Amino acid sequence: MKTIGISLGNVCESAVYGVQKGLRKTEAQGYNICPFDLMVSNYNGIIECINDDFRYFCDPNCLKLQSHGLTNTKYNFGFNHETPGHANLYLHEKWPEGSNHFINNNYRHFIERYNKRIKSFRKYLLDPNNFIIFIIQFVNEPHPEKNLQRLRNSLVTKYPKLKYDIRIIS
């Protein structure tokens, strides 16, 4: 059985933790990036997103460029890595359409990027040969371990054959 660490956020530190602890490979080593690896998530949004099978994740009606960045208003997610001008990523990553690459054409490149990440997430979870270690970091939650049942319920409902554990990082 292959063990794969998948970040659920709340920020990209969870993905970094997975690599540092040897729970998953880097993208250069063959890991397929998943939706929560490089974004700002929240516990309730993650559960809602899993429950409705990512239905509104890439919905242009739910995507909005606000003063603090690109957001999904349905799940209250933030996408700093796709936000125009954030850390000059458009220069470092050589976005073909410049700083507005991910918001141009009704978020076309954003939708392509995240549909691919959602597909990777599903593929990892549906593979019976994988044991998934979900890595999650809570913000402003004094006892996060007591709050995991809702997440577990969502996972067992959507992925009944999934073999997994959840690791909380602080």
HELIX and SHEET records of a PDB file:
HELIX    1   1 GLU A   13  GLN A   20  1                                   8    
HELIX    2   2 GLU A   27  GLN A   29  5                                   3    
HELIX    3   3 TYR A   43  ASN A   51  1                                   9    
HELIX    4   4 PRO A   60  CYS A   62  5                                   3    
HELIX    5   5 ASN A   80  GLU A   82  5                                   3    
HELIX    6   6 HIS A   86  ASN A   88  5                                   3    
HELIX    7   7 LEU A   89  HIS A   92  1                                   4    
HELIX    8   8 GLY A   98  ASN A  100  5                                   3    
HELIX    9   9 ASN A  104  LEU A  126  1                                  23    
HELIX   10  10 PRO A  144  ASN A  147  5                                   4    
HELIX   11  11 GLN A  149  LYS A  158  1                                  10    
SHEET    1   A 3 LYS A   2  GLY A   9  0                                        
SHEET    2   A 3 ASN A 130  GLN A 137  1                                        
SHEET    3   A 3 LYS A 163  ILE A 169  1                                        
SHEET    1   B 3 LEU A  63  GLN A  66  0                                        
SHEET    2   B 3 GLY A  69  ASN A  72 -1                                        
SHEET    3   B 3 PHE A  77  GLY A  78 -1                                        
END                                                                             
